Amino acid sequence: MSESRARRMWRVLEPYHAISYFAPDTRQATDALGLRGGWMSYFGCRAAPLGAVGPDVVAALFYNFHPSMVARAIPDAWNYASPEQLLTARLGAVDSAVRRLLPDPSTAVRRTAELARRAAELAPVAGRALGAANAALEWPDEPHLVLWQATTILRESRGDGHVAALVGAELSPCQACITISAAGGPSKQVFQVNRRWSDEEWAEAEDDLRSRGLLDADGVLTEAGRALRQQVEDTTDRLAEQGWSAFGDESAAELDRLIRPISGMIMASGVVPPDNPMAMRWEPEELPPTASADLGR
């Protein structure tokens, strides 16, 4: 089956957005503000566009994290730094990380940023809280930061659609993790470390999937389970496609061509791990031949 345009564009844009999660600059910036630990940094920075919301709102919108994990970081994060301070911190962290990773970033990404911003301004936001919250932020001036904000809007808009698809498929937050793991995504161990579902909660969610005929006794997706998981992915792509359709084939092809070497350099640097709980993949053969050399300029 050929990859849809919406999925291809998510996959090639995701590494640039993911800098803010994996580059050490973000944690350094939030540590300086007094936040405590990497997860408080993550939840605070990602939720900051929403304002000082409570843990129930963040858990609902982020979806696949255990609510108690969110509650250990939110609302405490707002006692150390306001959402406005965290928005400034995350953008500053991306700025320092990109300047370290890419040669002359503002010049290298200028056209890419122009295209990505136009795509982001066409991304659907109705009914998509994280996408809308990021789209409401002021645009930065530097092209490499415009590119990051654009990839973030596109990613969060798509993610909101993905949550809608999971809800429509009646997959609970824990079951979302189980089914993507069983479909070849990150392992149970990765999800339990990064989403904090206990063995008992994982087993209970598996039992429910078995009762629905979606999972077999060995924890493998049944034919119905594979079909439901594919339905979720197809729905996610379809809901994201309206923005890409408005953007147009020619512009999407140009953005795809321009972002690939940039994302390739980011993945070649090792900043973003190729196997991660975001379920984003970048295969070695997809790295541009000159990526490693370009990184060392």
Sequence and secondary structure as in RCSB ss.txt:
>XXXX:A:sequence
MSESRARRMWRVLEPYHAISYFAPDTRQATDALGLRGGWMSYFGCRAAPLGAVGPDVVAALFYNFHPSMVARAIP
DAWNYASPEQLLTARLGAVDSAVRRLLPDPSTAVRRTAELARRAAELAPVAGRALGAANAALEWPDEPHLVLWQA
TTILRESRGDGHVAALVGAELSPCQACITISAAGGPSKQVFQVNRRWSDEEWAEAEDDLRSRGLLDADGVLTEAG
RALRQQVEDTTDRLAEQGWSAFGDESAAELDRLIRPISGMIMASGVVPPDNPMAMRWEPEELPPTASADLGR
>XXXX:A:secstr
    HHHHHHHHHHHHHHHHHHSHHHHHHHHHHT  SHHHHHHHHHHGGG S  HHHHHHHH SS HHHHHTTTT
HHHHHS HHHHHHHHHHHHHHHHHHHSSSHHHHTHHHHHHHHHHHHHS  TT HHHHHHHTS   SSHHHHHHHH
HHHHHHHHHHHHHHHHHHTT  HHHHHHHHHHTTSS HHHHHHHH   HHHHHHHHHHHHHTTSB TTS B HHH
HHHHHHHHHHHHHHHHHHHHHH HHHHHHHHHHHHHHHHHHHHHTSS SS TT     GGGS TTHHHHHT 
